Amino acid sequence: MGEVIESIGMLINPLAINMPNNNANGEITILVSQDACNAQELQEAIRSLGTSVGPNNVDISGTTVLLANTLTASVR
């Protein structure tokens, strides 16, 4: 899954990107500037990477992007 995140990162140039360690469903968090794009544009860009991303040929053509209205950070 790391190669997919790297591909997405190179495509959209986010401020930050994170994937939880126990991530079984492929969910990632991406932080972008509000001026850079909206959820629809981000979804279209990610889907454009296609059906065979990375060495494991991951299909991300059906990716759904949801807009978050809050950001919570913690320091450990």
Summary of the structure (lengths in Angstrom):
residues: 76
radius of gyration: 12.5
end to end distance: 25.1
largest distance: 37.1
contacts: 155
relative contact order: 0.22
helix: 26%
strand: 11%
